[in-house]
Every structure is written in C-alpha cells, then in structure tokens.
Amino acid sequence: MKNSLYLWWVYLYRVLGSQVIQPITHSQWYKPLIPVSGAHQASQLPVNTHKQGWIKADVLAQVEQYLFQQNTRAFLVMHDGHLVHESYKKFTKEQTFNSMSMVKTIQAIAIGIAIDKGMINSVHDSVANYLPEWKNDSRADITIEHLLTMQSGLKSDLKLHGLTFLPLIVRLYLGTDINRHILALPAVNKPAAYFEYNNYNTQLLGLILERASGLTTAEFFSRYLWEPLGCHEASLWLDKHQGTARTFAAMFARPEDWLRVASLFLTQGNYQGQQIVAAEWLQQMQVPRNTPERGIKDGKSDYGYQLWLKAHDYGVIRGIPSFEAMHATEQHHDKTVFYFEGLRGQYLFVSPKHQLIMLRMGERPRRHWDGSFAINQLTNGLLS
C-alpha cells in the first residue's frame, strides 16, 4: 500500500511538473534513467569537416541559418561515410538529448536482430506467443508486423483514460507501471484494417523483445547496437526505479551516435566489417506498408517498419494530433529519402542515393516550420 501511494505521488508529480512535455535538452528532468553501455572506448567517426566540393557553400550556410532560427540545437551531416559538418547552439557535442520517437526506429532494428538470432521466429508471429495474457481474446490476432506498421487496431493513445481528462498517452509517458497499463489496452478493431500512429504499438514491441531475449531493453541495445557501433554511453527513461524502459520514446544519446545507427542503412547493416543487422531486414523496414493495395483504409504509403518514408503535413496522419504534427510544404525531392522522426522536430534523414545522413535536433520549431526544407536544400545543393 505504501509503495502504491509513493508511485501514485510520483505520477502526479510528473503530470503537474512536466507541462506534459519537457524540453528536449533537459535531460536531468527525465528520471530515473538506465544506462545503455557503449564501447569501452568509443570510436571516432571518420571526420572531414574541411572537405571541399561536396556542397555549395551558400546552400550549407542557408540551411544552417534556417535551422538555428528554428530552435535547432545540433545540426550534423554525414556524406560518403564521413562527418562533413557539425554545428551546435546552446548545446555541445558531448551532451545527450531526448530522441523522442526517433528511438522507435531503433526498436524496429532490434526486432530484426532478434529475428536473425532466432529469439523471435517471424514478424508474422502472434503477439500472444510472447504475451500469453492475450492468448484467449481477439488481441491474439495481432502479429508483430501489425505493431511494427501501426496497424494493430488497439485503442488509440489519444483516447481519454477512464473518467479523467487525460489521454492514454499521458499514462504511457508519465506513469509508473507501464507493463500493467499496456497489457490492459483493449483492441477496438481487427488488425490490418487501418493505419493509426499509436505509441502503445512500440512499447509492446519493447516488452516482446525483453521476453524473447531475456534481456532488458538497455542490455539488448547495448550488446547488439551501442557497443558494436562504438557509441558513447546512452540511457533510457524508466517508469520507476528498476522498472521498465519507455521504448516508444525518450532515449538519450549524443548526436553523433545517431549517425552511426543511420549509417547501417547505407552499408547494408555492416559496421567496420561486423554485420550488425541483416541487410534484408533494413530493406524490409523501407517497404511501404500502409497502402490501399494492402487493404488499409485511407492508407498512405509513408510508413514502413517504424520508419517514415515520405514527408507529411499537418493533420494528415491518423493518431497524430494536428497541434503536434510537424509541417512539410513539399515532398522530398530525392525520392530515396526516409527518416527517423521524434516529437517537435527531431529528424534523422537518410538518402541512399546521395550517401547522405542529416540530423536536426532541437526544441519545438517556431511558426512556419518546413520539415522538408533542410534535406531538400542539401540534396539539391550537392556537387558531383
């Protein structure tokens, strides 16, 4: 009873003190954290910030000016396997930041690694194979792929929780017993009927990964990604002391280490001679899944396995409230571009055509933000 009262007080404190979303760079607010160990001695990214002739100088200057006018804190570019530009404002390269939903894509990569290592049989497995709490109801029809593609039919995280005025996402973001909460989430439709961006899908993937591997998410990320990639130590936000990691959002890592993860898509999953994740899995992540051809009502071909494949506009994505959506005035000029995205303008773009990676990290952009401007200017301004 005493412990329950304490956890309720922690939850109430978070709700009242959070203003719902704390600033991206305020890492000290997100407690408790669990370390994601990196390499014993983090490796150096290949750096060539003095490289000439990769882009028109005025284009790079224009992009940087635009981004820093829009509350950007870190702007990094990797080209042909080398870090060719990095700049910071009110932030340093040694600091970590809240990735928000960019970590969803890492969760999908981790699922692919677990399949490759035989911990998970297939994306077509019923989630009830790993969540026996669901084996005797309609949720047993949900597969791992339905979670990866946001097609589970589970209750939306925007719905109100009980008689409170708070939507379900608040319990997921600030609550102190995430596993109990996500396992109680009901299905409201059959899976594969429609696409709806729902944070519960990714949190459930995290629970499945832990049960299948016997490792915590922090241990899995460390063993199979952060250490072999030569990353610095990162961390994940727990719901309580020795609790569960919020795998749908809130990984804290240095900007340059996100480039290492994204580079796997340009090297077929290989990093310095070590195969981190199967090339075939990374290709599968990039296949449009929520399309009318696949039977998805009102489907749009802009989402793969926890990966955004096209720029999107206000209010066009089911499950993302218009006041939180990030605006893009144009589609990507380079049709090969895809990206990791986190709340309020965390972007990690990958262009296979140009062997280009771009990170924009920062606080919520100001008015008239255009999410496709920077990557379009970079890909258009590249010199052969």
C-alpha positions as CSV (number, residue, x, y, z in Angstrom):
1,M,0.0,0.0,0.0
2,K,2.8,2.4,1.0
3,N,4.6,1.6,-2.3
4,S,1.4,2.2,-4.3
5,L,0.9,5.6,-2.7
6,Y,4.5,6.5,-3.5
7,L,4.2,5.6,-7.2
8,W,0.9,7.5,-7.4
9,W,2.7,10.5,-5.9
10,V,5.5,10.2,-8.5
11,Y,2.9,10.0,-11.3
12,L,1.1,13.1,-10.0
13,Y,4.3,15.0,-9.6
14,R,5.3,14.2,-13.2
15,V,1.9,15.3,-14.5
16,L,1.9,18.6,-12.6
17,G,5.6,19.3,-13.1
18,S,6.1,18.2,-16.7
19,Q,3.9,20.7,-18.6
20,V,3.3,17.4,-20.4
21,I,6.5,17.5,-22.5
22,Q,9.8,18.8,-21.0
23,P,12.3,20.4,-23.3
24,I,14.4,18.0,-25.5
25,T,17.7,19.1,-24.0
26,H,16.6,19.0,-20.3
27,S,18.0,15.5,-19.7
28,Q,18.1,16.0,-15.9
29,W,14.3,16.1,-15.6
30,Y,13.8,12.6,-17.0
31,K,14.5,10.3,-14.0
32,P,15.2,7.5,-13.4
33,L,17.4,6.6,-16.3
34,I,19.1,3.3,-17.0
35,P,22.5,3.3,-18.8
36,V,22.9,1.8,-22.3
37,S,26.5,0.9,-22.2
38,G,28.6,1.9,-25.2
39,A,32.1,0.7,-26.3
40,H,34.8,0.6,-23.7
41,Q,36.5,3.3,-25.7
42,A,34.1,5.0,-28.1
43,S,35.4,5.0,-31.7
44,Q,35.9,8.2,-33.6
45,L,33.6,8.9,-36.6
46,P,35.5,9.4,-39.8
47,V,35.6,13.2,-39.9
48,N,36.3,15.5,-42.8
49,T,34.6,18.8,-41.9
50,H,37.1,20.6,-44.1
51,K,36.1,18.6,-47.2
52,Q,35.7,20.8,-50.2
53,G,33.4,20.3,-53.1
54,W,30.7,18.2,-51.5
55,I,28.1,21.0,-51.5
56,K,27.7,24.6,-52.5
57,A,28.9,26.8,-49.6
58,D,26.0,29.2,-49.8
59,V,23.5,26.3,-49.6
60,L,25.0,24.9,-46.5
61,A,25.0,28.4,-44.9
62,Q,21.4,28.9,-45.8
63,V,20.3,25.6,-44.3
64,E,22.2,26.2,-41.1
65,Q,20.8,29.7,-40.8
66,Y,17.3,28.4,-41.3
67,L,17.7,25.6,-38.8
68,F,19.2,27.7,-36.0
69,Q,16.4,30.3,-36.4
70,Q,14.1,27.4,-35.7
71,N,15.3,26.4,-32.3
72,T,17.8,23.8,-33.6
73,R,20.4,22.8,-31.1
74,A,22.5,20.4,-33.2
75,F,22.9,20.1,-37.0
76,L,25.1,17.3,-38.3
77,V,25.7,16.0,-41.8
78,M,27.5,12.8,-42.9
79,H,28.4,12.2,-46.6
80,D,30.1,9.2,-48.1
81,G,30.8,7.8,-44.7
82,H,32.4,11.0,-43.3
83,L,31.2,13.6,-40.9
84,V,31.4,16.7,-43.1
85,H,29.5,19.2,-41.0
86,E,28.6,19.7,-37.3
87,S,27.3,22.8,-35.5
88,Y,25.7,23.4,-32.2
89,K,23.8,26.2,-30.4
90,K,23.2,26.2,-26.7
91,F,24.4,22.6,-26.7
92,T,27.7,20.7,-27.0
93,K,28.6,17.5,-28.8
94,E,29.3,15.7,-25.5
95,Q,25.7,16.3,-24.3
96,T,22.8,13.8,-24.8
97,F,19.3,14.8,-25.8
98,N,15.8,13.2,-25.7
99,S,15.3,11.5,-29.0
100,M,11.5,11.2,-28.5
101,S,10.1,8.8,-31.1
102,M,13.3,8.5,-33.1
103,V,14.0,5.6,-30.8
104,K,11.1,3.7,-32.4
105,T,13.2,3.0,-35.4
106,I,16.0,1.6,-33.2
107,Q,13.3,-0.6,-31.7
108,A,12.4,-1.9,-35.1
109,I,16.1,-2.6,-35.9
110,A,16.4,-4.5,-32.6
111,I,13.4,-6.7,-33.6
112,G,15.2,-7.5,-36.8
113,I,18.3,-8.5,-34.9
114,A,16.2,-10.7,-32.6
115,I,14.7,-12.5,-35.6
116,D,18.2,-13.0,-37.1
117,K,19.4,-14.5,-33.8
118,G,16.4,-16.9,-33.5
119,M,14.9,-15.2,-30.4
120,I,11.8,-14.3,-32.4
121,N,10.6,-16.6,-35.2
122,S,9.0,-14.2,-37.6
123,V,7.2,-10.8,-37.9
124,H,4.1,-12.9,-38.6
125,D,4.2,-14.4,-35.1
126,S,1.1,-13.7,-33.0
127,V,2.0,-11.3,-30.2
128,A,0.3,-13.8,-27.9
129,N,3.3,-16.1,-28.3
130,Y,5.2,-13.6,-26.2
131,L,2.2,-12.0,-24.3
132,P,0.3,-15.0,-23.0
133,E,-2.0,-12.6,-21.2
134,W,-3.6,-12.0,-24.6
135,K,-3.9,-15.6,-25.9
136,N,-7.6,-16.0,-25.1
137,D,-9.0,-12.9,-26.6
138,S,-9.1,-11.1,-30.0
139,R,-5.7,-9.5,-29.4
140,A,-4.2,-12.9,-30.2
141,D,-4.9,-12.0,-33.9
142,I,-2.3,-9.1,-33.7
143,T,1.1,-10.0,-35.1
144,I,4.5,-8.4,-34.6
145,E,4.2,-6.9,-38.0
146,H,0.9,-5.2,-37.1
147,L,2.7,-3.5,-34.2
148,L,5.7,-2.5,-36.5
149,T,3.4,-1.0,-39.1
150,M,0.9,0.7,-36.7
151,Q,-2.0,-1.4,-37.8
152,S,-2.8,-3.3,-34.6
153,G,-6.4,-2.0,-34.1
154,L,-5.6,-1.3,-30.4
155,K,-7.3,1.6,-28.7
156,S,-5.8,4.9,-29.6
157,D,-3.4,6.6,-27.2
158,L,-5.3,9.8,-27.8
159,K,-8.5,8.4,-26.1
160,L,-9.3,9.6,-22.6
161,H,-8.3,7.3,-19.8
162,G,-11.3,6.4,-17.7
163,L,-13.1,9.3,-16.2
164,T,-10.0,11.6,-16.3
165,F,-9.4,14.4,-18.7
166,L,-6.0,12.9,-19.6
167,P,-5.5,10.9,-22.7
168,L,-3.9,7.4,-22.5
169,I,-0.6,8.7,-23.8
170,V,-0.1,10.6,-20.5
171,R,-0.1,7.3,-18.6
172,L,2.3,5.9,-21.0
173,Y,4.6,8.9,-20.9
174,L,4.4,9.7,-17.2
175,G,3.0,6.6,-15.5
176,T,4.9,4.3,-13.0
177,D,3.7,0.8,-14.2
178,I,3.9,0.7,-17.9
179,N,3.7,-3.0,-18.4
180,R,0.4,-3.4,-16.5
181,H,-1.0,-0.5,-18.4
182,I,-0.1,-1.7,-21.9
183,L,-1.2,-5.2,-21.3
184,A,-4.7,-3.9,-20.3
185,L,-5.1,-1.9,-23.5
186,P,-8.1,-3.3,-25.4
187,A,-8.5,-3.9,-29.2
188,V,-11.2,-1.7,-30.8
189,N,-10.9,-3.1,-34.3
190,K,-9.4,-6.0,-36.3
191,P,-5.7,-5.7,-37.1
192,A,-4.7,-4.6,-40.6
193,A,-7.9,-2.6,-41.1
194,Y,-6.3,0.9,-40.9
195,F,-3.1,2.7,-40.0
196,E,-3.0,4.7,-36.8
197,Y,0.1,6.1,-35.2
198,N,-0.1,4.7,-31.7
199,N,2.7,4.7,-29.2
200,Y,1.5,1.6,-27.5
201,N,2.5,-0.5,-30.5
202,T,6.1,0.3,-30.0
203,Q,6.0,-0.1,-26.2
204,L,4.6,-3.5,-26.8
205,L,7.4,-4.3,-29.2
206,G,9.8,-3.5,-26.3
207,L,8.1,-5.9,-24.0
208,I,8.1,-8.6,-26.6
209,L,11.8,-8.1,-27.2
210,E,12.6,-8.3,-23.5
211,R,10.6,-11.5,-23.0
212,A,12.0,-13.1,-26.2
213,S,15.6,-12.3,-25.4
214,G,15.7,-12.5,-21.7
215,L,17.4,-9.1,-21.6
216,T,16.3,-5.7,-20.6
217,T,16.0,-3.2,-23.5
218,A,19.0,-1.4,-22.2
219,E,21.0,-4.6,-22.2
220,F,19.8,-5.6,-25.7
221,F,20.6,-2.2,-27.2
222,S,24.0,-2.1,-25.6
223,R,25.0,-5.7,-26.6
224,Y,23.8,-5.7,-30.2
225,L,24.0,-2.0,-31.2
226,W,25.7,0.5,-28.9
227,E,28.8,-1.5,-28.2
228,P,29.5,-2.9,-31.7
229,L,28.8,0.5,-33.2
230,G,31.5,2.1,-31.0
231,C,29.0,4.5,-29.4
232,H,29.3,6.5,-26.2
233,E,27.1,5.6,-23.2
234,A,23.4,6.5,-23.7
235,S,20.4,5.9,-21.4
236,L,16.7,5.1,-21.4
237,W,14.0,6.6,-19.2
238,L,12.4,4.1,-16.8
239,D,8.8,4.3,-15.4
240,K,10.2,3.8,-11.9
241,H,13.5,2.7,-10.2
242,Q,14.5,-0.7,-11.6
243,G,11.4,-0.5,-13.7
244,T,10.6,-0.7,-17.4
245,A,12.1,1.4,-20.2
246,R,9.9,3.7,-22.3
247,T,10.8,2.1,-25.6
248,F,8.3,4.2,-27.6
249,A,10.3,7.4,-26.8
250,A,13.0,9.0,-24.7
251,M,16.4,7.6,-25.5
252,F,19.2,9.9,-24.5
253,A,22.3,9.7,-26.7
254,R,24.9,12.0,-28.3
255,P,24.1,13.4,-31.7
256,E,27.0,11.7,-33.5
257,D,25.9,8.3,-32.3
258,W,22.6,8.6,-34.1
259,L,24.6,9.0,-37.3
260,R,26.3,5.6,-36.6
261,V,22.9,4.0,-36.3
262,A,21.6,5.6,-39.5
263,S,24.7,4.6,-41.4
264,L,23.7,1.0,-41.2
265,F,21.1,1.7,-43.9
266,L,23.9,2.8,-46.2
267,T,26.2,-0.1,-45.5
268,Q,23.7,-3.0,-45.7
269,G,23.9,-3.4,-41.9
270,N,27.6,-3.7,-41.7
271,Y,29.8,-1.5,-39.5
272,Q,33.6,-1.7,-39.8
273,G,33.4,-5.3,-41.0
274,Q,30.9,-6.5,-38.5
275,Q,27.4,-7.4,-39.6
276,I,25.1,-5.7,-37.0
277,V,21.8,-6.3,-38.6
278,A,20.7,-8.2,-41.7
279,A,20.7,-6.1,-44.9
280,E,17.4,-7.8,-45.9
281,W,15.7,-6.6,-42.7
282,L,16.8,-3.0,-43.3
283,Q,15.3,-3.2,-46.8
284,Q,12.1,-4.6,-45.3
285,M,11.9,-1.7,-43.0
286,Q,11.7,0.6,-46.0
287,V,8.8,-1.1,-47.8
288,P,5.6,1.0,-47.7
289,R,3.1,-1.0,-45.5
290,N,0.0,1.2,-45.0
291,T,-1.3,1.3,-48.6
292,P,-4.7,0.7,-50.1
293,E,-3.1,-2.1,-52.1
294,R,-2.5,-3.9,-48.8
295,G,-6.1,-3.3,-47.8
296,I,-5.5,-0.5,-45.5
297,K,-8.4,2.0,-45.5
298,D,-7.3,5.6,-46.2
299,G,-3.8,4.2,-46.5
300,K,-0.8,6.3,-47.3
301,S,2.5,4.9,-48.4
302,D,4.6,6.9,-46.0
303,Y,5.4,4.4,-43.3
304,G,7.4,1.1,-43.2
305,Y,8.6,-0.7,-40.0
306,Q,8.7,2.2,-37.5
307,L,10.2,4.3,-40.3
308,W,8.9,7.4,-42.2
309,L,9.2,7.1,-45.9
310,K,7.7,10.4,-47.1
311,A,7.3,14.0,-45.7
312,H,3.9,14.6,-44.1
313,D,1.8,17.7,-43.4
314,Y,-0.5,18.9,-40.5
315,G,-3.4,16.7,-39.7
316,V,-2.9,14.0,-42.4
317,I,-1.6,11.3,-40.1
318,R,-4.2,9.4,-38.1
319,G,-3.2,9.2,-34.5
320,I,-1.1,12.4,-34.6
321,P,-2.9,15.5,-33.3
322,S,-2.6,18.4,-35.7
323,F,-1.2,20.7,-33.0
324,E,1.8,18.3,-32.6
325,A,2.3,17.4,-36.3
326,M,5.4,18.8,-38.0
327,H,4.7,20.6,-41.2
328,A,6.3,20.0,-44.6
329,T,5.4,22.1,-47.6
330,E,6.9,19.7,-50.2
331,Q,7.7,16.1,-50.6
332,H,11.3,15.1,-50.6
333,H,12.9,16.0,-54.0
334,D,15.2,12.9,-53.5
335,K,12.7,10.1,-53.6
336,T,15.0,7.7,-51.8
337,V,15.0,9.8,-48.6
338,F,13.5,8.2,-45.5
339,Y,13.8,9.3,-41.9
340,F,13.5,8.7,-38.1
341,E,11.3,11.3,-36.5
342,G,10.7,12.4,-32.9
343,L,8.2,14.8,-31.4
344,R,8.7,18.5,-32.1
345,G,11.3,18.3,-34.8
346,Q,13.8,15.6,-34.1
347,Y,14.8,14.4,-37.6
348,L,17.4,11.9,-38.8
349,F,17.3,11.8,-42.6
350,V,18.9,9.1,-44.8
351,S,19.5,9.5,-48.5
352,P,20.7,6.2,-50.1
353,K,21.0,7.9,-53.5
354,H,23.5,10.5,-52.2
355,Q,25.0,8.5,-49.3
356,L,23.9,11.4,-47.1
357,I,22.7,11.5,-43.5
358,M,21.4,14.6,-41.7
359,L,20.5,15.1,-38.1
360,R,18.4,18.0,-36.9
361,M,17.9,18.1,-33.1
362,G,16.3,20.8,-31.1
363,E,13.4,22.3,-29.3
364,R,10.0,22.8,-30.9
365,P,10.4,24.8,-34.1
366,R,8.9,28.3,-34.5
367,R,6.0,29.1,-36.7
368,H,6.2,28.5,-40.4
369,W,8.5,25.5,-39.9
370,D,9.1,23.3,-43.0
371,G,10.2,19.8,-42.2
372,S,11.4,19.1,-45.7
373,F,13.3,22.3,-46.4
374,A,16.7,21.3,-45.0
375,I,17.0,17.9,-46.6
376,N,15.7,19.2,-49.9
377,Q,18.2,22.0,-49.9
378,L,21.1,19.7,-49.1
379,T,20.3,17.0,-51.7
380,N,19.6,19.7,-54.4
381,G,22.9,21.5,-53.5
382,L,25.2,18.5,-53.5
383,L,28.1,18.7,-56.0
384,S,29.0,15.7,-58.1
